[in-house]
Amino acid sequence: MNPTTAKILVVDDDPGMLDTLRNVLTATRYETSMASSGHAAIAKAMMTAYTQDELVAESQRTTGFEVFSKPLDLDRVLPLVKRIVTSRPSGPSKAT
C-alpha cells in the first residue's frame, strides 16, 4: 500500500494532541481521521462496506498495535505508522 493513500484513525481525548498528530500525519501525506473517544473511534472505524467477519480477519492479520505514553515521542510514532502501512497487503483500505 502506498503511504500517500493510507488512512489513519487517531484516538485521543486531548484536542491539542489530536491537532498535533493531524498536522504531523497530514504533512507526512497520510489521510487522517480524528476521534476524541473510544465510542467515536468505533463509529468511525465501522463506517465501511466490508462485513464484520472481514474486519475481524483483517485485524487478525495485522500487528499494528502499539501503546504510546505521553509526552508523545513522534520519532517512535512515524516509523510505526510507516511500518504498519507498508506491511499491509496492497489494495483498498478497509476502514475509513
LOBA-360584 format. One record per atom (N, C-alpha, C, O, CB): residue number from 1; residue in three letters; chain; atom name; y, x, z. Coordinates in nm, 2 decimals. Glycine has a CB too. Layout:
N
 kolgu firo vexvex torke  north   east     up
   NUM  ALA      A    CA      Y      X      Z
...
***
This chain:
96
 kolgu firo vexvex torke  north   east     up
     1  MET      A     N  -0.12   0.08   0.00
     1  MET      A    CA   0.00   0.00   0.00
     1  MET      A     C   0.12   0.09   0.00
     1  MET      A     O   0.13   0.19   0.07
     1  MET      A    CB   0.00  -0.10   0.12
     2  ASN      A     N   0.22   0.05  -0.08
     2  ASN      A    CA   0.34   0.13  -0.09
     2  ASN      A     C   0.43   0.09   0.03
     2  ASN      A     O   0.45  -0.03   0.06
     2  ASN      A    CB   0.42   0.09  -0.22
     3  PRO      A     N   0.48   0.19   0.11
     3  PRO      A    CA   0.56   0.16   0.23
     3  PRO      A     C   0.68   0.08   0.20
     3  PRO      A     O   0.73   0.02   0.29
     3  PRO      A    CB   0.59   0.29   0.29
     4  THR      A     N   0.73   0.09   0.08
     4  THR      A    CA   0.85   0.01   0.05
     4  THR      A     C   0.82  -0.14   0.04
     4  THR      A     O   0.92  -0.22   0.05
     4  THR      A    CB   0.91   0.05  -0.08
     5  THR      A     N   0.70  -0.18   0.03
     5  THR      A    CA   0.66  -0.32   0.03
     5  THR      A     C   0.60  -0.37   0.16
     5  THR      A     O   0.57  -0.49   0.17
     5  THR      A    CB   0.57  -0.35  -0.08
     6  ALA      A     N   0.58  -0.28   0.25
     6  ALA      A    CA   0.52  -0.32   0.38
     6  ALA      A     C   0.61  -0.41   0.46
     6  ALA      A     O   0.73  -0.39   0.46
     6  ALA      A    CB   0.48  -0.19   0.46
     7  LYS      A     N   0.55  -0.50   0.53
     7  LYS      A    CA   0.63  -0.59   0.62
     7  LYS      A     C   0.59  -0.56   0.76
     7  LYS      A     O   0.47  -0.56   0.80
     7  LYS      A    CB   0.60  -0.74   0.58
     8  ILE      A     N   0.69  -0.54   0.84
     8  ILE      A    CA   0.67  -0.50   0.98
     8  ILE      A     C   0.72  -0.61   1.07
     8  ILE      A     O   0.84  -0.65   1.06
     8  ILE      A    CB   0.73  -0.36   1.01
     9  LEU      A     N   0.64  -0.66   1.17
     9  LEU      A    CA   0.69  -0.76   1.27
     9  LEU      A     C   0.71  -0.68   1.40
     9  LEU      A     O   0.62  -0.62   1.45
     9  LEU      A    CB   0.59  -0.87   1.29
    10  VAL      A     N   0.84  -0.68   1.44
    10  VAL      A    CA   0.88  -0.61   1.57
    10  VAL      A     C   0.90  -0.72   1.68
    10  VAL      A     O   0.97  -0.82   1.65
    10  VAL      A    CB   1.01  -0.53   1.55
    11  VAL      A     N   0.84  -0.70   1.79
    11  VAL      A    CA   0.85  -0.79   1.90
    11  VAL      A     C   0.91  -0.72   2.02
    11  VAL      A     O   0.85  -0.62   2.07
    11  VAL      A    CB   0.71  -0.86   1.94
    12  ASP      A     N   1.02  -0.77   2.08
    12  ASP      A    CA   1.08  -0.71   2.20
    12  ASP      A     C   1.17  -0.81   2.25
    12  ASP      A     O   1.24  -0.89   2.18
    12  ASP      A    CB   1.15  -0.58   2.17
    13  ASP      A     N   1.18  -0.82   2.39
    13  ASP      A    CA   1.28  -0.91   2.45
    13  ASP      A     C   1.42  -0.86   2.46
    13  ASP      A     O   1.51  -0.93   2.51
    13  ASP      A    CB   1.22  -0.96   2.58
    14  ASP      A     N   1.44  -0.74   2.42
    14  ASP      A    CA   1.57  -0.67   2.43
    14  ASP      A     C   1.64  -0.68   2.29
    14  ASP      A     O   1.59  -0.61   2.20
    14  ASP      A    CB   1.56  -0.53   2.48
    15  PRO      A     N   1.74  -0.76   2.28
    15  PRO      A    CA   1.81  -0.77   2.15
    15  PRO      A     C   1.86  -0.64   2.09
    15  PRO      A     O   1.86  -0.62   1.97
    15  PRO      A    CB   1.93  -0.87   2.16
    16  GLY      A     N   1.90  -0.55   2.18
    16  GLY      A    CA   1.95  -0.42   2.14
    16  GLY      A     C   1.84  -0.34   2.07
    16  GLY      A     O   1.86  -0.27   1.97
    16  GLY      A    CB   2.01  -0.34   2.25
    17  MET      A     N   1.72  -0.34   2.14
    17  MET      A    CA   1.60  -0.27   2.08
    17  MET      A     C   1.56  -0.33   1.95
    17  MET      A     O   1.53  -0.26   1.85
    17  MET      A    CB   1.48  -0.28   2.18
    18  LEU      A     N   1.57  -0.47   1.94
    18  LEU      A    CA   1.54  -0.53   1.81
    18  LEU      A     C   1.63  -0.48   1.70
    18  LEU      A     O   1.59  -0.45   1.59
    18  LEU      A    CB   1.54  -0.68   1.82
    19  ASP      A     N   1.76  -0.48   1.73
    19  ASP      A    CA   1.86  -0.43   1.63
    19  ASP      A     C   1.84  -0.28   1.59
    19  ASP      A     O   1.84  -0.25   1.48
    19  ASP      A    CB   2.00  -0.44   1.69
    20  THR      A     N   1.81  -0.20   1.69
    20  THR      A    CA   1.78  -0.06   1.66
    20  THR      A     C   1.66  -0.04   1.57
    20  THR      A     O   1.67   0.03   1.47
    20  THR      A    CB   1.76   0.02   1.79
    21  LEU      A     N   1.55  -0.11   1.61
    21  LEU      A    CA   1.43  -0.10   1.52
    21  LEU      A     C   1.45  -0.16   1.39
    21  LEU      A     O   1.40  -0.10   1.29
    21  LEU      A    CB   1.31  -0.16   1.59
    22  ARG      A     N   1.52  -0.27   1.38
    22  ARG      A    CA   1.55  -0.33   1.25
    22  ARG      A     C   1.63  -0.23   1.16
    22  ARG      A     O   1.59  -0.21   1.04
    22  ARG      A    CB   1.63  -0.46   1.26
    23  ASN      A     N   1.73  -0.17   1.22
    23  ASN      A    CA   1.81  -0.07   1.14
    23  ASN      A     C   1.73   0.05   1.10
    23  ASN      A     O   1.74   0.09   0.98
    23  ASN      A    CB   1.93  -0.02   1.23
    24  VAL      A     N   1.65   0.11   1.19
    24  VAL      A    CA   1.57   0.22   1.16
    24  VAL      A     C   1.46   0.19   1.05
    24  VAL      A     O   1.45   0.26   0.95
    24  VAL      A    CB   1.50   0.28   1.28
    25  LEU      A     N   1.39   0.08   1.07
    25  LEU      A    CA   1.28   0.05   0.98
    25  LEU      A     C   1.34   0.00   0.84
    25  LEU      A     O   1.28   0.04   0.74
    25  LEU      A    CB   1.20  -0.07   1.03
    26  THR      A     N   1.45  -0.07   0.84
    26  THR      A    CA   1.51  -0.11   0.71
    26  THR      A     C   1.56   0.02   0.64
    26  THR      A     O   1.55   0.03   0.52
    26  THR      A    CB   1.63  -0.20   0.74
    27  ALA      A     N   1.62   0.11   0.71
    27  ALA      A    CA   1.67   0.24   0.65
    27  ALA      A     C   1.55   0.32   0.59
    27  ALA      A     O   1.57   0.40   0.50
    27  ALA      A    CB   1.75   0.32   0.75
    28  THR      A     N   1.43   0.30   0.65
    28  THR      A    CA   1.31   0.37   0.60
    28  THR      A     C   1.24   0.28   0.50
    28  THR      A     O   1.13   0.31   0.46
    28  THR      A    CB   1.22   0.40   0.72
    29  ARG      A     N   1.30   0.18   0.45
    29  ARG      A    CA   1.26   0.09   0.34
    29  ARG      A     C   1.14   0.00   0.37
    29  ARG      A     O   1.06  -0.03   0.29
    29  ARG      A    CB   1.22   0.18   0.23
    30  TYR      A     N   1.13  -0.04   0.50
    30  TYR      A    CA   1.03  -0.14   0.54
    30  TYR      A     C   1.10  -0.27   0.55
    30  TYR      A     O   1.21  -0.28   0.59
    30  TYR      A    CB   0.96  -0.10   0.67
    31  GLU      A     N   1.03  -0.38   0.51
    31  GLU      A    CA   1.08  -0.51   0.53
    31  GLU      A     C   1.05  -0.55   0.67
    31  GLU      A     O   0.93  -0.55   0.71
    31  GLU      A    CB   1.02  -0.61   0.42
    32  THR      A     N   1.15  -0.60   0.75
    32  THR      A    CA   1.13  -0.62   0.89
    32  THR      A     C   1.15  -0.77   0.92
    32  THR      A     O   1.23  -0.84   0.86
    32  THR      A    CB   1.22  -0.54   0.97
    33  SER      A     N   1.08  -0.82   1.02
    33  SER      A    CA   1.09  -0.95   1.08
    33  SER      A     C   1.10  -0.93   1.23
    33  SER      A     O   1.02  -0.85   1.28
    33  SER      A    CB   0.98  -1.05   1.03
    34  MET      A     N   1.18  -1.00   1.30
    34  MET      A    CA   1.20  -0.98   1.44
    34  MET      A     C   1.16  -1.10   1.52
    34  MET      A     O   1.18  -1.21   1.47
    34  MET      A    CB   1.35  -0.94   1.47
    35  ALA      A     N   1.11  -1.08   1.64
    35  ALA      A    CA   1.07  -1.18   1.73
    35  ALA      A     C   1.11  -1.14   1.87
    35  ALA      A     O   1.08  -1.02   1.91
    35  ALA      A    CB   0.92  -1.22   1.72
    36  SER      A     N   1.17  -1.23   1.95
    36  SER      A    CA   1.21  -1.19   2.08
    36  SER      A     C   1.11  -1.23   2.19
    36  SER      A     O   1.14  -1.22   2.31
    36  SER      A    CB   1.34  -1.25   2.11
    37  SER      A     N   1.00  -1.29   2.15
    37  SER      A    CA   0.89  -1.33   2.25
    37  SER      A     C   0.76  -1.33   2.18
    37  SER      A     O   0.75  -1.33   2.06
    37  SER      A    CB   0.92  -1.47   2.31
    38  GLY      A     N   0.65  -1.33   2.26
    38  GLY      A    CA   0.52  -1.34   2.21
    38  GLY      A     C   0.49  -1.47   2.13
    38  GLY      A     O   0.43  -1.47   2.02
    38  GLY      A    CB   0.42  -1.33   2.32
    39  HIS      A     N   0.55  -1.58   2.18
    39  HIS      A    CA   0.53  -1.70   2.11
    39  HIS      A     C   0.60  -1.70   1.97
    39  HIS      A     O   0.54  -1.75   1.87
    39  HIS      A    CB   0.59  -1.82   2.19
    40  ALA      A     N   0.72  -1.65   1.97
    40  ALA      A    CA   0.79  -1.64   1.84
    40  ALA      A     C   0.71  -1.54   1.74
    40  ALA      A     O   0.71  -1.57   1.62
    40  ALA      A    CB   0.93  -1.58   1.86
    41  ALA      A     N   0.65  -1.44   1.80
    41  ALA      A    CA   0.58  -1.35   1.71
    41  ALA      A     C   0.45  -1.41   1.65
    41  ALA      A     O   0.42  -1.40   1.54
    41  ALA      A    CB   0.54  -1.22   1.79
    42  ILE      A     N   0.39  -1.49   1.74
    42  ILE      A    CA   0.27  -1.56   1.69
    42  ILE      A     C   0.30  -1.66   1.58
    42  ILE      A     O   0.24  -1.67   1.48
    42  ILE      A    CB   0.19  -1.63   1.80
    43  ALA      A     N   0.41  -1.73   1.60
    43  ALA      A    CA   0.46  -1.83   1.50
    43  ALA      A     C   0.49  -1.76   1.37
    43  ALA      A     O   0.46  -1.81   1.26
    43  ALA      A    CB   0.58  -1.90   1.55
    44  LYS      A     N   0.56  -1.64   1.37
    44  LYS      A    CA   0.59  -1.57   1.25
    44  LYS      A     C   0.47  -1.51   1.19
    44  LYS      A     O   0.45  -1.51   1.06
    44  LYS      A    CB   0.69  -1.46   1.28
    45  ALA      A     N   0.37  -1.46   1.27
    45  ALA      A    CA   0.25  -1.39   1.21
    45  ALA      A     C   0.16  -1.49   1.15
    45  ALA      A     O   0.09  -1.46   1.06
    45  ALA      A    CB   0.18  -1.32   1.32
    46  MET      A     N   0.16  -1.62   1.19
    46  MET      A    CA   0.07  -1.72   1.14
    46  MET      A     C   0.12  -1.79   1.02
    46  MET      A     O   0.06  -1.88   0.96
    46  MET      A    CB   0.03  -1.82   1.24
    47  MET      A     N   0.25  -1.76   0.97
    47  MET      A    CA   0.30  -1.82   0.85
    47  MET      A     C   0.24  -1.75   0.73
    47  MET      A     O   0.31  -1.65   0.68
    47  MET      A    CB   0.46  -1.81   0.85
    48  THR      A     N   0.13  -1.79   0.69
    48  THR      A    CA   0.06  -1.72   0.58
    48  THR      A     C  -0.03  -1.82   0.51
    48  THR      A     O  -0.06  -1.93   0.56
    48  THR      A    CB  -0.02  -1.61   0.63
    49  ALA      A     N  -0.07  -1.78   0.39
    49  ALA      A    CA  -0.16  -1.87   0.31
    49  ALA      A     C  -0.30  -1.83   0.33
    49  ALA      A     O  -0.39  -1.90   0.28
    49  ALA      A    CB  -0.13  -1.85   0.16
    50  TYR      A     N  -0.33  -1.74   0.42
    50  TYR      A    CA  -0.47  -1.69   0.44
    50  TYR      A     C  -0.52  -1.77   0.56
    50  TYR      A     O  -0.45  -1.82   0.65
    50  TYR      A    CB  -0.47  -1.55   0.47
    51  THR      A     N  -0.66  -1.79   0.56
    51  THR      A    CA  -0.72  -1.86   0.67
    51  THR      A     C  -0.73  -1.78   0.80
    51  THR      A     O  -0.71  -1.66   0.79
    51  THR      A    CB  -0.86  -1.90   0.62
    52  GLN      A     N  -0.76  -1.84   0.91
    52  GLN      A    CA  -0.77  -1.77   1.03
    52  GLN      A     C  -0.88  -1.67   1.03
    52  GLN      A     O  -0.87  -1.56   1.09
    52  GLN      A    CB  -0.79  -1.87   1.15
    53  ASP      A     N  -0.99  -1.70   0.97
    53  ASP      A    CA  -1.11  -1.61   0.96
    53  ASP      A     C  -1.06  -1.48   0.88
    53  ASP      A     O  -1.10  -1.37   0.92
    53  ASP      A    CB  -1.22  -1.67   0.88
    54  GLU      A     N  -0.98  -1.50   0.78
    54  GLU      A    CA  -0.94  -1.38   0.70
    54  GLU      A     C  -0.84  -1.30   0.79
    54  GLU      A     O  -0.85  -1.17   0.78
    54  GLU      A    CB  -0.86  -1.42   0.57
    55  LEU      A     N  -0.76  -1.36   0.87
    55  LEU      A    CA  -0.67  -1.29   0.96
    55  LEU      A     C  -0.75  -1.21   1.06
    55  LEU      A     O  -0.72  -1.10   1.09
    55  LEU      A    CB  -0.57  -1.38   1.02
    56  VAL      A     N  -0.85  -1.27   1.12
    56  VAL      A    CA  -0.93  -1.21   1.22
    56  VAL      A     C  -1.00  -1.09   1.16
    56  VAL      A     O  -1.01  -0.98   1.22
    56  VAL      A    CB  -1.04  -1.31   1.28
    57  ALA      A     N  -1.06  -1.11   1.04
    57  ALA      A    CA  -1.13  -1.00   0.97
    57  ALA      A     C  -1.04  -0.88   0.94
    57  ALA      A     O  -1.07  -0.76   0.96
    57  ALA      A    CB  -1.20  -1.04   0.84
    58  GLU      A     N  -0.91  -0.91   0.90
    58  GLU      A    CA  -0.81  -0.81   0.87
    58  GLU      A     C  -0.78  -0.73   1.00
    58  GLU      A     O  -0.77  -0.61   1.00
    58  GLU      A    CB  -0.69  -0.87   0.81
    59  SER      A     N  -0.76  -0.81   1.11
    59  SER      A    CA  -0.72  -0.74   1.23
    59  SER      A     C  -0.83  -0.65   1.28
    59  SER      A     O  -0.81  -0.55   1.35
    59  SER      A    CB  -0.69  -0.84   1.34
    60  GLN      A     N  -0.96  -0.69   1.26
    60  GLN      A    CA  -1.07  -0.60   1.30
    60  GLN      A     C  -1.08  -0.48   1.22
    60  GLN      A     O  -1.13  -0.38   1.27
    60  GLN      A    CB  -1.20  -0.68   1.29
    61  ARG      A     N  -1.03  -0.48   1.09
    61  ARG      A    CA  -1.04  -0.36   1.01
    61  ARG      A     C  -0.93  -0.26   1.04
    61  ARG      A     O  -0.94  -0.14   1.01
    61  ARG      A    CB  -1.03  -0.40   0.86
    62  THR      A     N  -0.82  -0.31   1.10
    62  THR      A    CA  -0.71  -0.22   1.12
    62  THR      A     C  -0.71  -0.16   1.26
    62  THR      A     O  -0.77  -0.22   1.35
    62  THR      A    CB  -0.57  -0.29   1.10
    63  THR      A     N  -0.65  -0.04   1.28
    63  THR      A    CA  -0.64   0.02   1.41
    63  THR      A     C  -0.50   0.05   1.45
    63  THR      A     O  -0.47   0.15   1.52
    63  THR      A    CB  -0.73   0.15   1.40
    64  GLY      A     N  -0.41  -0.03   1.40
    64  GLY      A    CA  -0.27   0.00   1.42
    64  GLY      A     C  -0.21  -0.06   1.55
    64  GLY      A     O  -0.10  -0.11   1.55
    64  GLY      A    CB  -0.19  -0.06   1.31
    65  PHE      A     N  -0.28  -0.05   1.66
    65  PHE      A    CA  -0.23  -0.10   1.79
    65  PHE      A     C  -0.19   0.02   1.87
    65  PHE      A     O  -0.26   0.12   1.89
    65  PHE      A    CB  -0.34  -0.18   1.86
    66  GLU      A     N  -0.07   0.01   1.92
    66  GLU      A    CA  -0.01   0.12   2.00
    66  GLU      A     C   0.09   0.05   2.10
    66  GLU      A     O   0.16  -0.04   2.06
    66  GLU      A    CB   0.06   0.22   1.91
    67  VAL      A     N   0.10   0.11   2.22
    67  VAL      A    CA   0.19   0.06   2.32
    67  VAL      A     C   0.29   0.17   2.34
    67  VAL      A     O   0.25   0.29   2.36
    67  VAL      A    CB   0.12   0.02   2.45
    68  PHE      A     N   0.42   0.14   2.33
    68  PHE      A    CA   0.52   0.24   2.35
    68  PHE      A     C   0.60   0.20   2.47
    68  PHE      A     O   0.63   0.08   2.50
    68  PHE      A    CB   0.62   0.25   2.23
    69  SER      A     N   0.63   0.30   2.55
    69  SER      A    CA   0.72   0.28   2.67
    69  SER      A     C   0.86   0.30   2.63
    69  SER      A     O   0.89   0.37   2.53
    69  SER      A    CB   0.67   0.37   2.79
    70  LYS      A     N   0.95   0.25   2.71
    70  LYS      A    CA   1.10   0.27   2.69
    70  LYS      A     C   1.14   0.38   2.78
    70  LYS      A     O   1.09   0.38   2.90
    70  LYS      A    CB   1.18   0.13   2.71
    71  PRO      A     N   1.24   0.46   2.75
    71  PRO      A    CA   1.31   0.45   2.62
    71  PRO      A     C   1.22   0.49   2.50
    71  PRO      A     O   1.13   0.57   2.51
    71  PRO      A    CB   1.43   0.55   2.62
    72  LEU      A     N   1.24   0.42   2.39
    72  LEU      A    CA   1.15   0.43   2.28
    72  LEU      A     C   1.18   0.57   2.21
    72  LEU      A     O   1.29   0.61   2.19
    72  LEU      A    CB   1.18   0.32   2.18
    73  ASP      A     N   1.07   0.63   2.17
    73  ASP      A    CA   1.07   0.76   2.10
    73  ASP      A     C   1.05   0.73   1.95
    73  ASP      A     O   0.93   0.72   1.91
    73  ASP      A    CB   0.96   0.86   2.16
    74  LEU      A     N   1.15   0.72   1.88
    74  LEU      A    CA   1.14   0.69   1.73
    74  LEU      A     C   1.06   0.80   1.66
    74  LEU      A     O   1.01   0.77   1.55
    74  LEU      A    CB   1.28   0.68   1.67
    75  ASP      A     N   1.05   0.92   1.71
    75  ASP      A    CA   0.97   1.02   1.65
    75  ASP      A     C   0.82   0.99   1.65
    75  ASP      A     O   0.75   1.04   1.58
    75  ASP      A    CB   1.00   1.16   1.71
    76  ARG      A     N   0.78   0.90   1.75
    76  ARG      A    CA   0.65   0.86   1.75
    76  ARG      A     C   0.62   0.73   1.67
    76  ARG      A     O   0.52   0.70   1.62
    76  ARG      A    CB   0.60   0.83   1.90
    77  VAL      A     N   0.73   0.64   1.67
    77  VAL      A    CA   0.72   0.51   1.61
    77  VAL      A     C   0.70   0.52   1.45
    77  VAL      A     O   0.61   0.47   1.40
    77  VAL      A    CB   0.84   0.42   1.64
    78  LEU      A     N   0.79   0.60   1.39
    78  LEU      A    CA   0.79   0.60   1.24
    78  LEU      A     C   0.66   0.66   1.19
    78  LEU      A     O   0.61   0.61   1.09
    78  LEU      A    CB   0.91   0.68   1.19
    79  PRO      A     N   0.61   0.77   1.24
    79  PRO      A    CA   0.48   0.82   1.19
    79  PRO      A     C   0.36   0.72   1.21
    79  PRO      A     O   0.28   0.71   1.12
    79  PRO      A    CB   0.44   0.95   1.26
    80  LEU      A     N   0.37   0.65   1.32
    80  LEU      A    CA   0.26   0.54   1.34
    80  LEU      A     C   0.27   0.43   1.24
    80  LEU      A     O   0.17   0.39   1.18
    80  LEU      A    CB   0.27   0.48   1.48
    81  VAL      A     N   0.39   0.39   1.21
    81  VAL      A    CA   0.41   0.28   1.11
    81  VAL      A     C   0.37   0.33   0.98
    81  VAL      A     O   0.30   0.26   0.90
    81  VAL      A    CB   0.56   0.24   1.11
    82  LYS      A     N   0.40   0.45   0.94
    82  LYS      A    CA   0.36   0.51   0.81
    82  LYS      A     C   0.21   0.52   0.80
    82  LYS      A     O   0.15   0.49   0.70
    82  LYS      A    CB   0.43   0.65   0.79
    83  ARG      A     N   0.15   0.56   0.91
    83  ARG      A    CA   0.00   0.58   0.92
    83  ARG      A     C  -0.07   0.44   0.90
    83  ARG      A     O  -0.17   0.43   0.82
    83  ARG      A    CB  -0.05   0.65   1.05
    84  ILE      A     N  -0.02   0.34   0.97
    84  ILE      A    CA  -0.08   0.21   0.96
    84  ILE      A     C  -0.06   0.15   0.82
    84  ILE      A     O  -0.16   0.10   0.76
    84  ILE      A    CB  -0.01   0.11   1.06
    85  VAL      A     N   0.06   0.17   0.76
    85  VAL      A    CA   0.09   0.11   0.63
    85  VAL      A     C   0.00   0.18   0.52
    85  VAL      A     O  -0.05   0.12   0.43
    85  VAL      A    CB   0.23   0.13   0.59
    86  THR      A     N  -0.01   0.32   0.53
    86  THR      A    CA  -0.08   0.39   0.43
    86  THR      A     C  -0.23   0.38   0.44
    86  THR      A     O  -0.31   0.41   0.35
    86  THR      A    CB  -0.04   0.53   0.43
    87  SER      A     N  -0.28   0.34   0.56
    87  SER      A    CA  -0.42   0.34   0.58
    87  SER      A     C  -0.48   0.20   0.55
    87  SER      A     O  -0.60   0.18   0.54
    87  SER      A    CB  -0.46   0.37   0.73
    88  ARG      A     N  -0.39   0.10   0.52
    88  ARG      A    CA  -0.44  -0.03   0.48
    88  ARG      A     C  -0.48  -0.03   0.34
    88  ARG      A     O  -0.43   0.04   0.26
    88  ARG      A    CB  -0.33  -0.14   0.51
    89  PRO      A     N  -0.58  -0.12   0.31
    89  PRO      A    CA  -0.62  -0.13   0.17
    89  PRO      A     C  -0.50  -0.18   0.08
    89  PRO      A     O  -0.42  -0.26   0.13
    89  PRO      A    CB  -0.74  -0.22   0.15
    90  SER      A     N  -0.49  -0.14  -0.04
    90  SER      A    CA  -0.38  -0.19  -0.13
    90  SER      A     C  -0.40  -0.34  -0.15
    90  SER      A     O  -0.51  -0.39  -0.15
    90  SER      A    CB  -0.37  -0.11  -0.26
    91  GLY      A     N  -0.29  -0.40  -0.18
    91  GLY      A    CA  -0.29  -0.54  -0.21
    91  GLY      A     C  -0.18  -0.61  -0.14
    91  GLY      A     O  -0.10  -0.55  -0.07
    91  GLY      A    CB  -0.43  -0.60  -0.17
    92  PRO      A     N  -0.17  -0.74  -0.16
    92  PRO      A    CA  -0.06  -0.81  -0.09
    92  PRO      A     C  -0.07  -0.81   0.06
    92  PRO      A     O  -0.18  -0.81   0.11
    92  PRO      A    CB  -0.05  -0.95  -0.15
    93  SER      A     N   0.04  -0.81   0.12
    93  SER      A    CA   0.05  -0.82   0.27
    93  SER      A     C  -0.01  -0.96   0.31
    93  SER      A     O   0.02  -1.06   0.24
    93  SER      A    CB   0.19  -0.80   0.32
    94  LYS      A     N  -0.08  -0.96   0.42
    94  LYS      A    CA  -0.15  -1.08   0.46
    94  LYS      A     C  -0.06  -1.17   0.56
    94  LYS      A     O  -0.08  -1.29   0.57
    94  LYS      A    CB  -0.27  -1.05   0.53
    95  ALA      A     N   0.04  -1.11   0.62
    95  ALA      A    CA   0.12  -1.18   0.71
    95  ALA      A     C   0.27  -1.15   0.68
    95  ALA      A     O   0.30  -1.04   0.63
    95  ALA      A    CB   0.09  -1.14   0.86
    96  THR      A     N   0.35  -1.25   0.71
    96  THR      A    CA   0.49  -1.23   0.68
    96  THR      A     C   0.57  -1.25   0.81
    96  THR      A     O   0.69  -1.23   0.81
    96  THR      A    CB   0.55  -1.33   0.58
***
